[in-house]
């Protein structure tokens, strides 16, 4: 069968639901993790603990999570991006 026909049949029958649910769950977990990092930085700032290197490491983690979320959304890695 034609690849496009197979994809169409699979979508009609809902075969993609598990994959979609799994990627959404992974995306949601990464969002929660990024929110936790942001909260950690806010707490440290409010207590006067933040130094440049600590803030840099937290921001690097947040940027990494954003990159991972983009990777999940696109479904492929493009080193040019």
C-alpha positions, 0 to 999 in steps of 0.5 A: 500500500501507499505510505500516505494511505497507510498513515491515513488508515492509521489515523482514522483508527486512532493508532497514533493516540498512544504516541501523541499522549506519550509526547504530550506527557513528556512535554508536560513533564519538561514544562514542570521541570522548567517551572521548578528551575525558575521557582528555584531561581526566584527563591534564591534571588529573594534570599540573596543567594544568587551568584552569577555562576549559579544563575548561569547554570539554572538558565542553562538548564532552562534553555536545555529544557526548552530545546528538548521540548522543541525536539519533542514537538518537531520529532527530529533533530536538526543540528542547523537550528 
